Amino acid sequence: MKITRLFLTIVLFVVLSGFGNTVDADDVYICKGKGSKRYHYKKDCRGLSRCSTKIYEVSLSKAKEMGRTLCGWED
């Protein structure tokens, strides 16, 4: 009984603290140039150095909706 209560308390804490959902609120940077497929956490990321258009700031969820994946240069 005590283990079940402890487990439920931990699960409730994790859910209420937003574990795993906090990153989605952050903004990321994308290039809208032809062939661009990545998003970047830093505007000065090495992966954006060859961007042929303006660099845009969008939400992480929007970047993922666009089919973007994380740049390989990001930590």
HELIX and SHEET records of a PDB file:
HELIX    1   1 LYS A    2  SER A   17  1                                  16    
HELIX    2   2 VAL A   23  ALA A   25  5                                   3    
HELIX    3   3 ARG A   46  LEU A   48  5                                   3    
HELIX    4   4 LEU A   60  GLU A   65  1                                   6    
SHEET    1   A 4 ILE A  55  SER A  59  0                                        
SHEET    2   A 4 ASP A  27  CYS A  31 -1                                        
SHEET    3   A 4 ARG A  38  HIS A  40 -1                                        
SHEET    4   A 4 THR A  69  LEU A  70  1                                        
END                                                                             
